[in-house]
Amino acid sequence: MKKISALLLLALALGALAGCNTVNGFGKDVQEAGEKMQDAAKK
């Protein structure tokens, strides 16, 4: 399970880096990814 989570986090990080143009945008992307992971963990 930890490997899957790590791969998912890596994929989200790469997607965030590719999809945002500013540091502020990157911060928002990382925050959203973290919130989604927390929501998934609560289920």
All heavy atoms as a GROMACS GRO file, in nm:
protein
  306
    1MET      N    1   0.082  -0.119   0.000
    1MET     CA    2   0.000   0.000   0.000
    1MET      C    3   0.086   0.126   0.000
    1MET      O    4   0.052   0.224  -0.063
    1MET     CB    5  -0.092  -0.004   0.124
    1MET     CG    6  -0.192   0.107   0.127
    1MET     SD    7  -0.311   0.085  -0.005
    1MET     CE    8  -0.421   0.216   0.030
    2LYS      N    9   0.198   0.122   0.073
    2LYS     CA   10   0.286   0.239   0.078
    2LYS      C   11   0.348   0.268  -0.058
    2LYS      O   12   0.365   0.383  -0.095
    2LYS     CB   13   0.396   0.219   0.182
    2LYS     CG   14   0.346   0.227   0.324
    2LYS     CD   15   0.460   0.217   0.423
    2LYS     CE   16   0.408   0.225   0.565
    2LYS     NZ   17   0.516   0.221   0.662
    3LYS      N   18   0.380   0.162  -0.134
    3LYS     CA   19   0.438   0.183  -0.266
    3LYS      C   20   0.338   0.250  -0.360
    3LYS      O   21   0.373   0.338  -0.436
    3LYS     CB   22   0.484   0.050  -0.327
    3LYS     CG   23   0.608  -0.005  -0.263
    3LYS     CD   24   0.655  -0.130  -0.332
    3LYS     CE   25   0.781  -0.184  -0.267
    3LYS     NZ   26   0.829  -0.303  -0.335
    4ILE      N   27   0.213   0.207  -0.351
    4ILE     CA   28   0.109   0.266  -0.435
    4ILE      C   29   0.090   0.413  -0.399
    4ILE      O   30   0.081   0.499  -0.488
    4ILE     CB   31  -0.024   0.189  -0.420
    4ILE    CG1   32  -0.009   0.048  -0.478
    4ILE    CG2   33  -0.138   0.263  -0.488
    4ILE    CD1   34  -0.127  -0.042  -0.450
    5SER      N   35   0.088   0.442  -0.270
    5SER     CA   36   0.073   0.582  -0.226
    5SER      C   37   0.190   0.667  -0.271
    5SER      O   38   0.172   0.780  -0.315
    5SER     CB   39   0.061   0.588  -0.074
    5SER     OG   40  -0.056   0.523  -0.032
    6ALA      N   41   0.311   0.612  -0.262
    6ALA     CA   42   0.430   0.686  -0.303
    6ALA      C   43   0.427   0.713  -0.454
    6ALA      O   44   0.460   0.822  -0.499
    6ALA     CB   45   0.555   0.609  -0.265
    7LEU      N   46   0.387   0.614  -0.531
    7LEU     CA   47   0.378   0.633  -0.676
    7LEU      C   48   0.270   0.734  -0.712
    7LEU      O   49   0.290   0.817  -0.802
    7LEU     CB   50   0.351   0.498  -0.745
    7LEU     CG   51   0.467   0.400  -0.746
    7LEU    CD1   52   0.422   0.266  -0.804
    7LEU    CD2   53   0.583   0.455  -0.826
    8LEU      N   54   0.160   0.730  -0.642
    8LEU     CA   55   0.052   0.825  -0.666
    8LEU      C   56   0.098   0.967  -0.633
    8LEU      O   57   0.075   1.060  -0.710
    8LEU     CB   58  -0.071   0.789  -0.583
    8LEU     CG   59  -0.190   0.884  -0.593
    8LEU    CD1   60  -0.242   0.887  -0.736
    8LEU    CD2   61  -0.300   0.841  -0.499
    9LEU      N   62   0.167   0.982  -0.521
    9LEU     CA   63   0.218   1.113  -0.481
    9LEU      C   64   0.319   1.164  -0.584
    9LEU      O   65   0.316   1.281  -0.621
    9LEU     CB   66   0.281   1.105  -0.343
    9LEU     CG   67   0.335   1.236  -0.288
    9LEU    CD1   68   0.223   1.338  -0.275
    9LEU    CD2   69   0.400   1.213  -0.153
   10LEU      N   70   0.405   1.077  -0.631
   10LEU     CA   71   0.504   1.116  -0.732
   10LEU      C   72   0.434   1.160  -0.861
   10LEU      O   73   0.470   1.262  -0.920
   10LEU     CB   74   0.598   1.000  -0.761
   10LEU     CG   75   0.706   1.026  -0.866
   10LEU    CD1   76   0.797   1.141  -0.825
   10LEU    CD2   77   0.788   0.901  -0.890
   11ALA      N   78   0.334   1.086  -0.903
   11ALA     CA   79   0.260   1.122  -1.024
   11ALA      C   80   0.190   1.256  -1.008
   11ALA      O   81   0.191   1.339  -1.100
   11ALA     CB   82   0.159   1.012  -1.059
   12LEU      N   83   0.131   1.278  -0.891
   12LEU     CA   84   0.065   1.406  -0.866
   12LEU      C   85   0.165   1.521  -0.864
   12LEU      O   86   0.138   1.628  -0.917
   12LEU     CB   87  -0.011   1.401  -0.733
   12LEU     CG   88  -0.136   1.316  -0.730
   12LEU    CD1   89  -0.190   1.303  -0.588
   12LEU    CD2   90  -0.243   1.372  -0.821
   13ALA      N   91   0.281   1.497  -0.805
   13ALA     CA   92   0.384   1.601  -0.799
   13ALA      C   93   0.433   1.636  -0.940
   13ALA      O   94   0.449   1.753  -0.973
   13ALA     CB   95   0.500   1.556  -0.711
   14LEU      N   96   0.456   1.534  -1.020
   14LEU     CA   97   0.501   1.560  -1.158
   14LEU      C   98   0.394   1.633  -1.238
   14LEU      O   99   0.424   1.724  -1.315
   14LEU     CB  100   0.539   1.428  -1.227
   14LEU     CG  101   0.665   1.362  -1.174
   14LEU    CD1  102   0.684   1.226  -1.241
   14LEU    CD2  103   0.787   1.449  -1.196
   15GLY      N  104   0.269   1.594  -1.218
   15GLY     CA  105   0.160   1.663  -1.286
   15GLY      C  106   0.148   1.807  -1.241
   15GLY      O  107   0.124   1.897  -1.322
   16ALA      N  108   0.166   1.831  -1.113
   16ALA     CA  109   0.160   1.968  -1.061
   16ALA      C  110   0.273   2.052  -1.117
   16ALA      O  111   0.253   2.168  -1.154
   16ALA     CB  112   0.164   1.966  -0.908
   17LEU      N  113   0.392   1.995  -1.124
   17LEU     CA  114   0.506   2.068  -1.179
   17LEU      C  115   0.485   2.101  -1.326
   17LEU      O  116   0.520   2.209  -1.373
   17LEU     CB  117   0.635   1.988  -1.161
   17LEU     CG  118   0.691   1.985  -1.021
   17LEU    CD1  119   0.808   1.886  -1.014
   17LEU    CD2  120   0.738   2.122  -0.976
   18ALA      N  121   0.427   2.008  -1.399
   18ALA     CA  122   0.406   2.029  -1.542
   18ALA      C  123   0.289   2.125  -1.568
   18ALA      O  124   0.289   2.194  -1.669
   18ALA     CB  125   0.380   1.895  -1.611
   19GLY      N  126   0.193   2.129  -1.477
   19GLY     CA  127   0.071   2.203  -1.502
   19GLY      C  128   0.066   2.345  -1.449
   19GLY      O  129  -0.024   2.420  -1.483
   20CYS      N  130   0.161   2.385  -1.366
   20CYS     CA  131   0.152   2.519  -1.309
   20CYS      C  132   0.267   2.606  -1.358
   20CYS      O  133   0.374   2.557  -1.388
   20CYS     CB  134   0.151   2.514  -1.156
   20CYS     SG  135   0.305   2.464  -1.084
   21ASN      N  136   0.242   2.734  -1.365
   21ASN     CA  137   0.342   2.827  -1.418
   21ASN      C  138   0.406   2.915  -1.313
   21ASN      O  139   0.505   2.980  -1.340
   21ASN     CB  140   0.277   2.916  -1.525
   21ASN     CG  141   0.233   2.836  -1.645
   21ASN    OD1  142   0.299   2.742  -1.684
   21ASN    ND2  143   0.122   2.874  -1.704
   22THR      N  144   0.349   2.918  -1.193
   22THR     CA  145   0.402   3.005  -1.089
   22THR      C  146   0.421   2.928  -0.960
   22THR      O  147   0.364   2.820  -0.942
   22THR     CB  148   0.305   3.122  -1.061
   22THR    OG1  149   0.186   3.069  -1.006
   22THR    CG2  150   0.276   3.201  -1.186
   23VAL      N  151   0.499   2.984  -0.870
   23VAL     CA  152   0.520   2.922  -0.740
   23VAL      C  153   0.388   2.917  -0.664
   23VAL      O  154   0.356   2.818  -0.598
   23VAL     CB  155   0.627   2.998  -0.659
   23VAL    CG1  156   0.639   2.943  -0.518
   23VAL    CG2  157   0.761   2.992  -0.731
   24ASN      N  158   0.310   3.022  -0.674
   24ASN     CA  159   0.180   3.026  -0.608
   24ASN      C  160   0.089   2.916  -0.661
   24ASN      O  161   0.022   2.847  -0.584
   24ASN     CB  162   0.115   3.164  -0.630
   24ASN     CG  163  -0.010   3.183  -0.547
   24ASN    OD1  164  -0.023   3.125  -0.441
   24ASN    ND2  165  -0.101   3.265  -0.596
   25GLY      N  166   0.088   2.896  -0.791
   25GLY     CA  167   0.008   2.790  -0.852
   25GLY      C  168   0.055   2.653  -0.806
   25GLY      O  169  -0.025   2.564  -0.780
   26PHE      N  170   0.186   2.636  -0.794
   26PHE     CA  171   0.242   2.509  -0.747
   26PHE      C  172   0.196   2.480  -0.605
   26PHE      O  173   0.158   2.369  -0.572
   26PHE     CB  174   0.395   2.512  -0.755
   26PHE     CG  175   0.460   2.390  -0.700
   26PHE    CD1  176   0.451   2.269  -0.765
   26PHE    CD2  177   0.529   2.395  -0.580
   26PHE    CE1  178   0.511   2.155  -0.714
   26PHE    CE2  179   0.588   2.282  -0.528
   26PHE     CZ  180   0.579   2.162  -0.595
   27GLY      N  181   0.198   2.582  -0.520
   27GLY     CA  182   0.153   2.565  -0.381
   27GLY      C  183   0.008   2.522  -0.373
   27GLY      O  184  -0.027   2.435  -0.294
   28LYS      N  185  -0.076   2.581  -0.455
   28LYS     CA  186  -0.217   2.544  -0.457
   28LYS      C  187  -0.235   2.400  -0.506
   28LYS      O  188  -0.317   2.326  -0.453
   28LYS     CB  189  -0.297   2.639  -0.545
   28LYS     CG  190  -0.312   2.778  -0.485
   28LYS     CD  191  -0.391   2.869  -0.576
   28LYS     CE  192  -0.402   3.008  -0.515
   28LYS     NZ  193  -0.473   3.100  -0.604
   29ASP      N  194  -0.158   2.362  -0.609
   29ASP     CA  195  -0.166   2.225  -0.660
   29ASP      C  196  -0.126   2.124  -0.554
   29ASP      O  197  -0.190   2.021  -0.537
   29ASP     CB  198  -0.077   2.209  -0.784
   29ASP     CG  199  -0.130   2.286  -0.904
   29ASP    OD1  200  -0.249   2.321  -0.905
   29ASP    OD2  201  -0.050   2.310  -0.998
   30VAL      N  202  -0.018   2.154  -0.482
   30VAL     CA  203   0.029   2.063  -0.377
   30VAL      C  204  -0.074   2.054  -0.264
   30VAL      O  205  -0.101   1.945  -0.213
   30VAL     CB  206   0.167   2.109  -0.323
   30VAL    CG1  207   0.206   2.028  -0.200
   30VAL    CG2  208   0.273   2.096  -0.430
   31GLN      N  209  -0.133   2.167  -0.230
   31GLN     CA  210  -0.234   2.168  -0.124
   31GLN      C  211  -0.354   2.083  -0.165
   31GLN      O  212  -0.405   2.002  -0.086
   31GLN     CB  213  -0.278   2.311  -0.095
   31GLN     CG  214  -0.378   2.320   0.018
   31GLN     CD  215  -0.417   2.464   0.048
   31GLN    OE1  216  -0.375   2.556  -0.020
   31GLN    NE2  217  -0.497   2.483   0.150
   32GLU      N  218  -0.399   2.097  -0.288
   32GLU     CA  219  -0.514   2.019  -0.335
   32GLU      C  220  -0.481   1.870  -0.336
   32GLU      O  221  -0.564   1.787  -0.299
   32GLU     CB  222  -0.555   2.066  -0.475
   32GLU     CG  223  -0.624   2.200  -0.475
   32GLU     CD  224  -0.663   2.246  -0.614
   32GLU    OE1  225  -0.673   2.160  -0.704
   32GLU    OE2  226  -0.685   2.366  -0.633
   33ALA      N  227  -0.360   1.837  -0.379
   33ALA     CA  228  -0.320   1.695  -0.382
   33ALA      C  229  -0.317   1.639  -0.241
   33ALA      O  230  -0.363   1.526  -0.218
   33ALA     CB  231  -0.183   1.682  -0.448
   34GLY      N  232  -0.266   1.716  -0.147
   34GLY     CA  233  -0.263   1.671  -0.008
   34GLY      C  234  -0.402   1.651   0.049
   34GLY      O  235  -0.429   1.554   0.121
   35GLU      N  236  -0.493   1.741   0.017
   35GLU     CA  237  -0.631   1.729   0.065
   35GLU      C  238  -0.698   1.605   0.007
   35GLU      O  239  -0.771   1.534   0.076
   35GLU     CB  240  -0.711   1.854   0.029
   35GLU     CG  241  -0.670   1.976   0.109
   35GLU     CD  242  -0.737   2.104   0.062
   35GLU    OE1  243  -0.809   2.101  -0.040
   35GLU    OE2  244  -0.714   2.209   0.126
   36LYS      N  245  -0.672   1.576  -0.120
   36LYS     CA  246  -0.731   1.457  -0.182
   36LYS      C  247  -0.676   1.330  -0.117
   36LYS      O  248  -0.750   1.234  -0.097
   36LYS     CB  249  -0.706   1.457  -0.332
   36LYS     CG  250  -0.788   1.561  -0.403
   36LYS     CD  251  -0.766   1.561  -0.552
   36LYS     CE  252  -0.848   1.671  -0.616
   36LYS     NZ  253  -0.834   1.674  -0.761
   37MET      N  254  -0.548   1.330  -0.085
   37MET     CA  255  -0.490   1.213  -0.019
   37MET      C  256  -0.548   1.195   0.121
   37MET      O  257  -0.574   1.083   0.163
   37MET     CB  258  -0.337   1.224  -0.014
   37MET     CG  259  -0.273   1.210  -0.150
   37MET     SD  260  -0.096   1.205  -0.141
   37MET     CE  261  -0.071   1.045  -0.069
   38GLN      N  262  -0.571   1.306   0.192
   38GLN     CA  263  -0.632   1.297   0.324
   38GLN      C  264  -0.774   1.244   0.315
   38GLN      O  265  -0.816   1.162   0.396
   38GLN     CB  266  -0.632   1.434   0.393
   38GLN     CG  267  -0.497   1.477   0.444
   38GLN     CD  268  -0.502   1.613   0.512
   38GLN    OE1  269  -0.597   1.689   0.496
   38GLN    NE2  270  -0.398   1.644   0.586
   39ASP      N  271  -0.849   1.292   0.217
   39ASP     CA  272  -0.986   1.244   0.199
   39ASP      C  273  -0.987   1.095   0.168
   39ASP      O  274  -1.071   1.020   0.219
   39ASP     CB  275  -1.057   1.322   0.087
   39ASP     CG  276  -1.084   1.466   0.125
   39ASP    OD1  277  -1.081   1.499   0.246
   39ASP    OD2  278  -1.108   1.547   0.033
   40ALA      N  279  -0.894   1.052   0.085
   40ALA     CA  280  -0.886   0.909   0.050
   40ALA      C  281  -0.848   0.826   0.173
   40ALA      O  282  -0.898   0.715   0.190
   40ALA     CB  283  -0.785   0.888  -0.062
   41ALA      N  284  -0.763   0.879   0.258
   41ALA     CA  285  -0.720   0.806   0.377
   41ALA      C  286  -0.834   0.793   0.478
   41ALA      O  287  -0.841   0.697   0.553
   41ALA     CB  288  -0.600   0.876   0.440
   42LYS      N  289  -0.924   0.893   0.480
   42LYS     CA  290  -1.035   0.889   0.575
   42LYS      C  291  -1.137   0.782   0.538
   42LYS      O  292  -1.207   0.731   0.623
   42LYS     CB  293  -1.104   1.026   0.581
   42LYS     CG  294  -1.020   1.132   0.651
   42LYS     CD  295  -1.093   1.264   0.653
   42LYS     CE  296  -1.008   1.372   0.716
   42LYS     NZ  297  -1.074   1.503   0.713
   43LYS      N  298  -1.145   0.747   0.409
   43LYS     CA  299  -1.243   0.648   0.363
   43LYS      C  300  -1.198   0.512   0.396
   43LYS      O  301  -1.168   0.435   0.443
   43LYS     CB  302  -1.263   0.659   0.213
   43LYS     CG  303  -1.331   0.785   0.174
   43LYS     CD  304  -1.353   0.791   0.026
   43LYS     CE  305  -1.420   0.920  -0.012
   43LYS     NZ  306  -1.444   0.931  -0.153
   0.00000   0.00000   0.00000
